[in-house]
């Protein structure tokens, strides 16, 4: 996506099923000042009934990274703290990619977003 809106900017994807996520990433086509410098990726298992939009409190941050200023793939193993327990492969149905800072451009540009994992059989959002 390419947007001239002010930062932070985010996009949220709804997956068809609940997924146990092992790796997340983005692809940047070129090296320019609109490339993300700081990226947060968050997951959410389900949308509560009657809630029209998922709020920030519904998501767990699984990637919080400063990126190199370069084109190409940027991949991340994902994990988060659930209480005092470190969750290595969180489950999610909604994935939010949020750019909070870039390298000086007027917006942000990401060519591809990646989610790698396995569908959790028959469990939609649970």
C-alpha positions as a Markdown table, in Angstrom:
| # | Residue | x | y | z |
|---|---|---|---|---|
| 1 | Unk | 0.0 | 0.0 | 0.0 |
| 2 | Unk | 1.1 | 3.6 | -0.5 |
| 3 | Unk | -0.4 | 6.3 | 1.5 |
| 4 | Unk | 0.3 | 10.0 | 2.0 |
| 5 | Unk | -1.5 | 10.0 | 5.3 |
| 6 | Unk | 0.3 | 11.0 | 8.5 |
| 7 | Unk | 1.9 | 8.3 | 10.6 |
| 8 | Unk | 1.2 | 6.0 | 12.3 |
| 9 | Unk | -0.5 | 4.0 | 9.5 |
| 10 | Unk | -1.8 | 0.5 | 9.8 |
| 11 | Unk | -3.6 | -2.2 | 7.9 |
| 12 | Unk | -5.5 | -5.1 | 9.4 |
| 13 | Unk | -6.1 | -8.4 | 7.6 |
| 14 | Unk | -8.8 | -10.9 | 8.5 |
| 15 | Unk | -7.7 | -14.5 | 7.8 |
| 16 | Unk | -10.2 | -17.2 | 6.9 |
| 17 | Unk | -9.4 | -19.3 | 9.9 |
| 18 | Unk | -7.6 | -19.1 | 13.2 |
| 19 | Unk | -3.9 | -19.6 | 12.5 |
| 20 | Unk | -1.0 | -20.6 | 14.7 |
| 21 | Unk | 1.6 | -18.1 | 13.5 |
| 22 | Unk | 5.3 | -18.9 | 13.3 |
| 23 | Unk | 6.6 | -16.1 | 11.1 |
| 24 | Unk | 5.5 | -12.7 | 9.8 |
| 25 | Unk | 7.1 | -10.3 | 7.4 |
| 26 | Unk | 7.0 | -7.6 | 4.8 |
| 27 | Unk | 8.5 | -7.0 | 1.4 |
| 28 | Unk | 9.8 | -3.5 | 0.4 |
| 29 | Unk | 10.2 | -3.0 | -3.4 |
| 30 | Unk | 12.8 | -0.3 | -3.2 |
| 31 | Unk | 15.0 | 1.7 | -0.9 |
| 32 | Unk | 13.2 | 5.0 | -0.3 |
| 33 | Unk | 12.3 | 7.4 | 2.5 |
| 34 | Unk | 8.8 | 6.0 | 2.7 |
| 35 | Unk | 10.1 | 2.6 | 3.8 |
| 36 | Unk | 9.1 | 1.7 | 7.4 |
| 37 | Unk | 11.7 | 2.4 | 10.0 |
| 38 | Unk | 9.6 | 1.2 | 13.0 |
| 39 | Unk | 7.1 | -1.6 | 12.5 |
| 40 | Unk | 4.7 | -3.3 | 15.0 |
| 41 | Unk | 2.8 | -6.4 | 14.0 |
| 42 | Unk | -0.1 | -7.5 | 16.3 |
| 43 | Unk | -2.5 | -10.4 | 16.4 |
| 44 | Unk | -6.0 | -10.9 | 17.6 |
| 45 | Unk | -7.9 | -14.1 | 18.0 |
| 46 | Unk | -11.5 | -12.9 | 17.5 |
| 47 | Unk | -13.8 | -10.0 | 17.2 |
| 48 | Unk | -16.3 | -9.8 | 20.0 |
| 49 | Unk | -19.9 | -10.0 | 19.0 |
| 50 | Unk | -21.5 | -6.6 | 18.4 |
| 51 | Unk | -18.1 | -4.8 | 18.1 |
| 52 | Unk | -17.8 | -3.1 | 14.7 |
| 53 | Unk | -14.1 | -2.3 | 14.8 |
| 54 | Unk | -11.2 | -4.0 | 16.7 |
| 55 | Unk | -9.6 | -1.6 | 19.1 |
| 56 | Unk | -5.9 | -1.6 | 20.0 |
| 57 | Unk | -6.7 | -3.4 | 23.3 |
| 58 | Unk | -7.9 | -6.4 | 21.4 |
| 59 | Unk | -4.4 | -7.0 | 19.9 |
| 60 | Unk | -1.2 | -8.5 | 21.2 |
| 61 | Unk | 2.0 | -7.1 | 19.8 |
| 62 | Unk | 4.1 | -10.0 | 18.5 |
| 63 | Unk | 6.7 | -7.9 | 16.6 |
| 64 | Unk | 8.1 | -4.5 | 17.6 |
| 65 | Unk | 11.1 | -3.9 | 15.3 |
| 66 | Unk | 13.4 | -1.2 | 14.0 |
| 67 | Unk | 14.1 | -2.0 | 10.3 |
| 68 | Unk | 17.2 | -1.6 | 8.2 |
| 69 | Unk | 16.9 | 1.0 | 5.4 |
| 70 | Unk | 16.9 | -1.5 | 2.6 |
| 71 | Unk | 14.7 | -3.1 | 0.0 |
| 72 | Unk | 13.7 | -6.8 | 0.1 |
| 73 | Unk | 12.2 | -9.1 | 2.6 |
| 74 | Unk | 12.1 | -8.4 | 6.4 |
| 75 | Unk | 11.0 | -11.5 | 8.3 |
| 76 | Unk | 10.3 | -11.9 | 12.0 |
| 77 | Unk | 9.7 | -14.8 | 14.4 |
| 78 | Unk | 6.7 | -13.8 | 16.5 |
| 79 | Unk | 6.2 | -14.2 | 20.3 |
| 80 | Unk | 4.4 | -12.3 | 23.0 |
| 81 | Unk | 3.9 | -12.4 | 26.8 |
| 82 | Unk | 0.6 | -13.7 | 28.0 |
| 83 | Unk | 0.8 | -12.9 | 31.7 |
| 84 | Unk | 4.1 | -14.4 | 32.7 |
| 85 | Unk | 4.2 | -17.0 | 29.9 |
| 86 | Unk | 6.1 | -16.4 | 26.7 |
| 87 | Unk | 3.9 | -17.5 | 23.8 |
| 88 | Unk | 6.2 | -18.6 | 20.9 |
| 89 | Unk | 3.6 | -19.2 | 18.1 |
| 90 | Unk | 0.5 | -17.1 | 19.0 |
| 91 | Unk | -2.8 | -17.9 | 17.4 |
| 92 | Unk | -4.7 | -15.2 | 15.5 |
| 93 | Unk | -7.3 | -14.5 | 12.9 |
| 94 | Unk | -6.7 | -10.8 | 12.6 |
| 95 | Unk | -3.2 | -9.5 | 11.8 |
| 96 | Unk | -2.3 | -5.8 | 12.1 |
| 97 | Unk | 0.8 | -4.3 | 10.4 |
| 98 | Unk | 1.5 | -0.8 | 11.8 |
| 99 | Unk | 4.2 | 1.6 | 10.7 |
| 100 | Unk | 4.9 | 4.2 | 13.4 |
| 101 | Unk | 8.0 | 5.8 | 11.8 |
| 102 | Unk | 9.6 | 5.9 | 8.3 |
| 103 | Unk | 12.8 | 7.3 | 6.9 |
| 104 | Unk | 11.5 | 10.8 | 6.3 |
| 105 | Unk | 8.8 | 10.4 | 3.6 |
| 106 | Unk | 5.3 | 11.8 | 3.6 |
| 107 | Unk | 3.7 | 8.4 | 4.1 |
| 108 | Unk | 4.6 | 4.8 | 3.9 |
| 109 | Unk | 5.0 | 2.1 | 1.3 |
| 110 | Unk | 4.9 | -1.7 | 1.7 |
| 111 | Unk | 4.7 | -4.0 | -1.3 |
| 112 | Unk | 3.7 | -7.3 | 0.5 |
| 113 | Unk | 2.7 | -8.5 | 3.9 |
| 114 | Unk | 3.5 | -12.1 | 4.9 |
| 115 | Unk | 1.8 | -14.5 | 7.4 |
| 116 | Unk | 3.3 | -18.0 | 7.8 |
| 117 | Unk | 1.6 | -20.6 | 10.0 |
| 118 | Unk | -0.9 | -23.4 | 10.2 |
| 119 | Unk | -4.7 | -23.3 | 10.3 |
| 120 | Unk | -6.0 | -24.5 | 13.6 |
| 121 | Unk | -8.5 | -27.1 | 12.5 |
| 122 | Unk | -12.1 | -26.1 | 12.8 |
| 123 | Unk | -11.5 | -23.3 | 15.3 |
| 124 | Unk | -12.7 | -20.0 | 13.8 |
| 125 | Unk | -11.5 | -17.3 | 16.1 |
| 126 | Unk | -11.3 | -19.4 | 19.3 |
